[in-house]
Amino acid sequence: MEKQRIVVLGAGESGVGAAMLAQKQGFEVFVSDFGAIPSQYKERLQELNIAFEEKQHTAELILNAVEVVKSPGIPEAAPMIKALKAKGISVVSEIEFAKRYTKAKTICITGSNGKTTTSMLTYHILKNAGLNVALAGNIGNSFAALVATADFDYYVLEISSFMLDDMYDFRADISILLNITPDHLDRYDYKLSNYAASKLRITQNQQSDDVFIYCADDDETLKAMKSVKINSGMVAFSIRKEIENGAYLEGNNLHININLKEELTMSITELALQGKHNVYNSMAAGIVAKILDIKNSVIRESMSDFKNIEHRLEHVGKISGVEYINDSKATNVNSTWYALESVNPGVILIMGGVDKGNDYSMLKDLVREKVRAIVCLGRDNKRIHEAFEDDVEVIVNTFSANEAVQVAYHLANKGNTVLLSPACASFDLFKNYEDRGNQFKMAVKEL
């Protein structure tokens, strides 16, 4: 019998993982990438004898597939995707493809902000509880590669809206939607409602014994929920009101109560992750742990000893009474809003880079309240000057991480915070946000 042909578009982490799994499942596999394939992925494909092409998509090698697994980065409007759809060839995401070949339980986390932190914290709690769990998806490992090579009972999956757009039969055992704020609107006809509908796909196919966890304080989420039928159980979290079945804040105490089992209570001062947005992230992870019947002592300990990812509100050091924080991962305005919200007034804010049509108006109140000076780090800082010239007395232009840190050092007084939270992409002066964060940290260490 002739093997069925699967084509994988995009040879990054998820594409190579999908190719490995397809090969293991006995398909004939071909990988096609419109760009150049990074050497580590090319080597892996060569080791596995998987056929591939780069810097082109050859129609006759792609349009003969029974199914295509596509990278989340390829938009629907791409000519090859249009050609596949016109021929009626199924196009799915790597997550959709991989889920067919595992019986493991999936905990799927999406949201405009906080999904990486929440995914890592959830994984940290489950691992500490002794569960056989892996972390994959939009973060680090390819889900398909893990399904092909390992055997886990639980997967914590960070899921972006682009992945959700190509998921049809996929079903999450536990789904979490943290929040919905404008991001990537260029892929959604500039309509927030389209983007919100994409996020709500995390609930599709869930059944009555599955669970959907959501933020009861997020207006966009509540609005979007009205237009979908949700069949699963629902659990909410809030810092504004008491929630009977879910998580809520009372003064400084966090309460998590699921199905009237032993309630978890802990002070938010004990949480490893500080700031209002992180209380939400901790609540969401804590609810998952309670649903899985993890002991309160394990949850409490895990939520207080968790180390967050590099470049996300990462404390770099304290010099002459001034705190230095690296939040280089804040590549949109909303992330910078969260960062400012979590620090005390007296901030020297380093921001700027490649501006994706940012609307800075949402930052104005916080900047007025907390920021003493803005140090711009980017080739073109005109829009930052225009946005904040009435809100802070000092706005300075710099063109390297070293220069930005030197200027910030001279502007800061004892008790202040120097916060790198750019609200922009990094490609004008740096390789990526990690490079920007690392150069910032080096510059601080040289002070």
C-alpha positions as CSV (number, residue, x, y, z in Angstrom):
1,M,0.0,0.0,0.0
2,E,1.3,3.4,-0.9
3,K,2.1,5.7,1.9
4,Q,-0.1,8.8,2.4
5,R,1.8,12.1,1.9
6,I,1.9,14.8,4.6
7,V,3.5,18.1,3.8
8,V,4.8,20.4,6.6
9,L,5.1,24.1,5.8
10,G,7.7,25.9,7.9
11,A,10.8,24.2,9.3
12,G,11.0,25.8,12.7
13,E,10.6,24.0,16.1
14,S,6.9,23.2,15.4
15,G,7.4,22.2,11.8
16,V,10.3,19.8,12.4
17,G,8.4,18.3,15.4
18,A,5.4,17.7,13.1
19,A,7.6,16.1,10.5
20,M,9.1,13.7,13.1
21,L,5.7,12.6,14.3
22,A,4.3,12.2,10.8
23,Q,7.3,10.0,9.9
24,K,6.8,7.9,13.0
25,Q,3.2,7.4,12.1
26,G,4.2,6.0,8.8
27,F,3.4,8.9,6.4
28,E,5.6,10.0,3.5
29,V,6.8,13.4,4.7
30,F,8.0,16.5,2.9
31,V,9.0,19.8,4.6
32,S,8.9,23.1,2.7
33,D,10.1,26.5,4.0
34,F,9.8,29.7,2.1
35,G,12.8,31.1,4.0
36,A,16.2,29.6,4.8
37,I,16.1,26.7,7.3
38,P,18.2,27.3,10.5
39,S,21.1,24.9,10.6
40,Q,20.0,23.0,13.7
41,Y,16.7,22.1,12.1
42,K,18.2,21.3,8.7
43,E,20.6,18.8,10.5
44,R,17.7,17.1,12.3
45,L,15.8,16.6,9.0
46,Q,18.9,15.2,7.3
47,E,19.5,12.8,10.2
48,L,16.0,11.5,9.9
49,N,16.1,11.3,6.1
50,I,13.1,13.6,5.8
51,A,12.9,15.3,2.3
52,F,12.8,19.1,2.4
53,E,13.2,22.3,0.4
54,E,14.1,25.9,1.5
55,K,13.7,29.4,0.1
56,Q,10.7,28.3,-2.0
57,H,7.4,26.4,-2.1
58,T,7.2,24.1,-5.1
59,A,3.5,23.7,-5.9
60,E,3.7,20.2,-7.4
61,L,5.5,18.9,-4.3
62,I,2.9,20.4,-1.9
63,L,-0.5,20.3,-3.7
64,N,-0.4,16.4,-3.8
65,A,-0.6,16.1,0.1
66,V,-3.5,14.4,1.9
67,E,-3.0,17.0,4.6
68,V,-0.7,20.0,5.3
69,V,0.6,20.9,8.8
70,K,1.5,24.6,8.7
71,S,3.6,26.8,10.9
72,P,1.5,29.4,13.0
73,G,3.6,32.2,11.4
74,I,2.1,31.6,8.0
75,P,-1.0,33.8,7.5
76,E,-4.2,32.5,5.8
77,A,-3.6,35.1,3.0
78,A,-0.4,33.4,1.9
79,P,-0.8,32.3,-1.8
80,M,0.2,28.6,-1.0
81,I,-2.5,28.4,1.8
82,K,-5.1,29.8,-0.6
83,A,-4.1,27.3,-3.3
84,L,-4.4,24.4,-0.7
85,K,-7.8,25.6,0.4
86,A,-9.0,25.9,-3.2
87,K,-8.0,22.3,-3.8
88,G,-9.9,21.2,-0.6
89,I,-6.7,20.0,1.1
90,S,-6.9,20.0,4.9
91,V,-4.5,22.5,6.6
92,V,-4.0,22.1,10.3
93,S,-1.7,23.3,13.1
94,E,1.0,21.2,14.6
95,I,-1.0,21.1,17.9
96,E,-4.1,19.7,16.1
97,F,-2.0,17.1,14.3
98,A,-0.1,16.0,17.5
99,K,-3.2,15.6,19.7
100,R,-4.5,12.8,17.5
101,Y,-1.6,10.6,18.6
102,T,-1.7,11.0,22.4
103,K,-4.1,10.1,25.1
104,A,-2.5,12.5,27.5
105,K,-4.5,15.2,29.3
106,T,-4.0,18.7,27.8
107,I,-4.0,21.9,29.8
108,C,-4.2,24.7,27.2
109,I,-3.4,28.3,28.1
110,T,-4.0,31.3,25.9
111,G,-4.5,35.1,26.3
112,S,-2.9,38.3,25.0
113,N,-0.6,38.7,28.0
114,G,0.7,36.4,30.7
115,K,0.4,33.0,28.9
116,T,4.1,32.2,29.1
117,T,4.3,32.9,32.8
118,T,1.1,31.1,33.6
119,S,2.1,28.1,31.5
120,M,5.5,27.9,33.2
121,L,4.0,28.3,36.7
122,T,1.3,25.6,36.0
123,Y,4.0,23.2,34.8
124,H,6.1,24.0,37.9
125,I,3.3,23.2,40.3
126,L,2.4,19.9,38.4
127,K,6.0,18.8,38.2
128,N,6.5,19.5,41.9
129,A,3.4,17.4,42.7
130,G,5.1,14.5,41.0
131,L,2.9,14.4,37.8
132,N,4.4,13.1,34.6
133,V,4.1,16.4,32.8
134,A,5.7,18.3,29.9
135,L,5.6,21.9,28.8
136,A,5.2,22.6,25.0
137,G,3.4,24.7,22.4
138,N,4.2,28.3,21.8
139,I,7.0,28.0,24.3
140,G,10.2,25.9,23.9
141,N,9.4,22.4,22.8
142,S,7.3,21.2,20.0
143,F,4.3,19.3,21.2
144,A,4.5,16.9,18.2
145,A,8.2,16.1,18.8
146,L,7.4,15.2,22.4
147,V,4.4,13.0,21.3
148,A,6.7,11.3,18.8
149,T,9.6,10.6,21.3
150,A,8.2,10.5,24.8
151,D,5.2,9.4,26.9
152,F,3.7,12.0,29.2
153,D,0.4,11.9,31.1
154,Y,-0.1,15.6,31.0
155,Y,0.9,18.4,28.7
156,V,0.8,22.1,29.6
157,L,0.5,23.9,26.2
158,E,0.9,27.6,25.7
159,I,-1.3,28.3,22.7
160,S,-1.3,31.5,20.5
161,S,-4.3,32.7,18.5
162,F,-2.5,31.8,15.3
163,M,-2.3,28.2,16.5
164,L,-6.0,28.2,17.4
165,D,-7.0,29.4,13.9
166,D,-5.8,26.1,12.6
167,M,-7.3,23.8,15.2
168,Y,-10.6,22.2,14.4
169,D,-11.2,18.8,16.2
170,F,-8.7,19.5,19.0
171,R,-10.1,19.3,22.4
172,A,-8.6,20.7,25.6
173,D,-9.2,18.9,28.9
174,I,-8.6,22.1,30.7
175,S,-8.6,25.5,28.9
176,I,-7.6,28.8,30.2
177,L,-8.2,32.3,28.7
178,L,-6.4,34.9,30.7
179,N,-7.4,38.1,28.9
180,I,-8.1,39.7,25.5
181,T,-6.3,42.9,24.6
182,P,-5.6,44.3,21.1
183,D,-2.6,42.4,19.6
184,H,-1.7,41.0,16.1
185,L,-4.8,42.8,14.8
186,D,-3.2,42.9,11.3
187,R,-4.0,39.2,11.0
188,Y,-7.6,39.8,12.0
189,D,-8.8,42.5,9.6
190,Y,-8.0,45.0,12.4
191,K,-11.1,43.9,14.3
192,L,-10.8,43.0,18.0
193,S,-14.0,40.9,17.7
194,N,-12.2,38.6,15.1
195,Y,-9.2,38.2,17.4
196,A,-11.4,37.6,20.4
197,A,-13.4,34.9,18.5
198,S,-10.0,33.2,17.7
199,K,-9.1,33.1,21.4
200,L,-12.5,31.6,22.3
201,R,-11.7,28.7,20.0
202,I,-9.8,27.3,23.0
203,T,-13.2,26.1,24.3
204,Q,-14.3,24.4,21.0
205,N,-15.1,20.7,21.3
206,Q,-14.9,20.8,25.2
207,Q,-17.5,18.6,26.9
208,S,-19.3,18.7,30.2
209,D,-16.5,17.0,32.1
210,D,-13.9,19.4,30.7
211,V,-13.2,22.8,32.3
212,F,-12.9,26.3,30.9
213,I,-11.1,28.8,33.3
214,Y,-11.5,32.6,32.6
215,C,-11.0,36.0,34.1
216,A,-14.3,37.4,35.4
217,D,-12.7,40.9,35.4
218,D,-11.9,41.0,31.7
219,D,-14.7,42.8,29.8
220,E,-13.5,41.6,26.3
221,T,-13.5,38.0,27.4
222,L,-17.0,38.3,28.9
223,K,-18.2,40.0,25.7
224,A,-16.7,37.3,23.5
225,M,-18.2,34.5,25.7
226,K,-21.7,35.7,24.8
227,S,-21.3,34.7,21.2
228,V,-20.1,31.1,21.7
229,K,-21.7,28.1,23.2
230,I,-19.5,26.7,25.9
231,N,-20.3,23.1,26.9
232,S,-17.7,22.5,29.6
233,G,-17.7,23.4,33.2
234,M,-16.7,27.0,33.9
235,V,-14.5,28.3,36.6
236,A,-13.7,32.1,37.0
237,F,-11.1,34.1,38.8
238,S,-11.4,37.7,40.0
239,I,-9.6,40.3,42.1
240,R,-12.7,42.5,42.2
241,K,-15.4,40.2,43.6
242,E,-15.9,37.1,45.5
243,I,-16.2,33.9,43.4
244,E,-18.0,30.9,44.8
245,N,-16.4,28.3,42.6
246,G,-13.0,29.6,41.5
247,A,-10.4,32.1,42.8
248,Y,-10.8,35.6,44.3
249,L,-8.9,38.1,46.4
250,E,-10.0,39.3,49.8
251,G,-7.8,42.0,51.1
252,N,-4.3,40.5,50.7
253,N,-5.5,36.9,50.8
254,L,-5.9,34.8,47.7
255,H,-8.7,32.1,48.0
256,I,-9.1,29.2,45.6
257,N,-12.1,27.0,46.1
258,I,-13.1,24.3,43.7
259,N,-16.2,22.1,44.2
260,L,-16.2,22.8,47.9
261,K,-13.0,20.8,48.4
262,E,-10.4,21.9,50.9
263,E,-10.0,25.7,50.2
264,L,-6.5,27.1,49.5
265,T,-5.8,30.4,51.1
266,M,-2.5,32.2,50.9
267,S,-1.3,35.8,51.3
268,I,-0.3,37.5,48.0
269,T,2.9,38.7,49.7
270,E,4.0,35.1,49.6
271,L,3.7,34.8,45.8
272,A,6.9,34.6,43.9
273,L,5.2,36.7,41.1
274,Q,4.4,40.2,42.3
275,G,2.1,42.8,40.6
276,K,-1.7,42.7,40.0
277,H,-1.4,40.9,36.6
278,N,0.6,38.2,38.3
279,V,-2.1,37.6,40.9
280,Y,-4.3,36.7,37.9
281,N,-1.6,34.4,36.5
282,S,-1.2,32.7,39.9
283,M,-4.9,32.3,40.3
284,A,-5.3,30.6,36.9
285,A,-2.4,28.2,37.6
286,G,-3.7,27.5,41.2
287,I,-7.2,26.6,39.8
288,V,-5.7,24.0,37.5
289,A,-3.8,22.5,40.4
290,K,-6.9,22.3,42.5
291,I,-8.9,20.8,39.7
292,L,-6.2,18.1,39.5
293,D,-6.4,17.5,43.3
294,I,-2.9,18.6,44.0
295,K,-2.2,19.2,47.8
296,N,-2.5,22.7,49.1
297,S,1.0,22.5,50.6
298,V,2.5,21.7,47.2
299,I,0.6,24.5,45.5
300,R,1.6,27.0,48.2
301,E,5.2,26.1,48.0
302,S,5.3,26.1,44.2
303,M,3.7,29.5,43.9
304,S,6.2,31.0,46.4
305,D,9.4,29.5,45.0
306,F,8.7,29.9,41.2
307,K,11.4,31.6,39.1
308,N,10.0,33.5,36.2
309,I,11.4,33.4,32.7
310,E,14.4,35.5,31.6
311,H,13.6,39.0,30.2
312,R,10.1,39.2,31.8
313,L,10.2,41.5,34.8
314,E,13.6,40.0,35.7
315,H,15.4,41.6,38.6
316,V,19.0,42.3,37.4
317,G,20.4,44.0,40.5
318,K,20.4,46.9,42.9
319,I,23.1,49.6,42.6
320,S,23.3,52.6,44.9
321,G,19.8,52.0,46.1
322,V,18.4,51.8,42.5
323,E,16.6,48.6,41.3
324,Y,17.3,47.5,37.7
325,I,14.6,45.4,36.0
326,N,14.8,43.7,32.6
327,D,11.4,43.4,30.9
328,S,12.8,43.2,27.3
329,K,10.0,40.6,26.4
330,A,7.5,43.5,26.6
331,T,7.2,44.0,22.9
332,N,3.7,45.5,23.0
333,V,2.1,48.5,24.8
334,N,0.0,46.2,26.9
335,S,3.0,44.3,28.4
336,T,4.6,47.6,29.3
337,W,1.4,48.7,31.0
338,Y,1.6,45.5,33.1
339,A,5.2,46.2,34.0
340,L,4.5,49.8,35.1
341,E,1.5,48.6,37.1
342,S,3.7,46.2,39.1
343,V,6.5,48.6,40.1
344,N,6.5,51.5,42.6
345,P,6.5,55.2,41.5
346,G,9.9,56.7,40.7
347,V,10.6,54.9,37.5
348,I,13.2,55.7,34.8
349,L,11.6,53.9,31.9
350,I,13.7,52.7,29.0
351,M,11.5,52.1,25.9
352,G,11.4,52.2,22.1
353,G,12.4,50.1,19.1
354,V,10.4,49.0,16.1
355,D,6.9,50.4,16.7
356,K,4.1,48.2,15.3
357,G,1.6,51.1,15.1
358,N,1.4,51.4,18.9
359,D,-1.3,53.3,20.6
360,Y,0.5,54.8,23.6
361,S,-2.6,56.5,25.1
362,M,-3.3,53.6,27.5
363,L,0.1,54.2,29.2
364,K,-0.4,58.0,29.8
365,D,-2.0,57.8,33.2
366,L,0.6,55.3,34.6
367,V,3.5,57.3,33.1
368,R,2.2,60.5,34.7
369,E,1.8,58.7,38.0
370,K,5.0,56.6,38.1
371,V,7.6,57.7,35.6
372,R,10.2,60.4,36.2
373,A,12.0,60.2,32.9
374,I,11.9,58.2,29.7
375,V,15.1,57.0,28.0
376,C,14.4,56.1,24.4
377,L,16.3,53.1,22.9
378,G,15.7,53.0,19.2
379,R,16.5,54.4,15.8
380,D,13.4,56.5,15.5
381,N,11.9,57.8,18.8
382,K,9.6,60.5,17.4
383,R,6.3,58.8,18.3
384,I,7.4,58.3,21.9
385,H,8.3,62.0,22.2
386,E,4.9,63.0,20.8
387,A,3.0,60.6,23.0
388,F,4.6,61.6,26.4
389,E,6.1,65.1,26.0
390,D,3.3,66.5,28.3
391,D,3.6,63.7,30.9
392,V,7.3,63.6,31.9
393,E,9.9,66.3,32.1
394,V,12.8,64.4,30.7
395,I,12.8,62.3,27.4
396,V,16.3,61.4,26.2
397,N,17.4,59.6,23.0
398,T,20.0,56.8,23.1
399,F,21.1,54.3,20.5
400,S,22.7,51.4,22.4
401,A,21.8,49.4,25.6
402,N,25.1,50.7,27.1
403,E,24.2,54.3,26.5
404,A,20.6,53.9,27.7
405,V,21.8,52.3,31.0
406,Q,24.5,55.0,31.5
407,V,21.9,57.8,31.0
408,A,19.3,56.1,33.3
409,Y,22.0,55.6,36.0
410,H,22.6,59.4,36.0
411,L,18.9,60.2,36.1
412,A,18.0,57.8,38.9
413,N,17.9,58.7,42.6
414,K,18.1,56.3,45.5
415,G,14.8,54.3,45.8
416,N,14.1,54.6,42.0
417,T,13.7,51.8,39.6
418,V,15.3,51.6,36.1
419,L,12.9,49.6,34.0
420,L,13.6,48.3,30.5
421,S,10.1,47.7,29.1
422,P,10.3,48.7,25.5
423,A,6.7,48.3,24.2
424,C,8.3,47.7,20.8
425,A,10.1,45.0,18.8
426,S,13.8,45.1,18.9
427,F,14.9,44.5,15.3
428,D,16.3,48.1,14.7
429,L,19.2,47.8,17.1
430,F,19.2,44.1,18.3
431,K,18.9,40.6,16.9
432,N,15.8,39.9,19.1
433,Y,14.3,40.8,22.5
434,E,16.7,38.3,24.2
435,D,19.7,40.0,22.7
436,R,18.3,43.4,23.9
437,G,17.7,42.0,27.4
438,N,21.2,40.5,27.6
439,Q,22.9,43.7,26.4
440,F,20.9,45.6,29.1
441,K,22.0,43.1,31.8
442,M,25.7,43.4,30.7
443,A,25.5,47.2,30.8
444,V,24.0,47.1,34.3
445,K,26.8,44.7,35.5
446,E,29.4,47.1,34.2
447,L,28.1,50.1,36.2
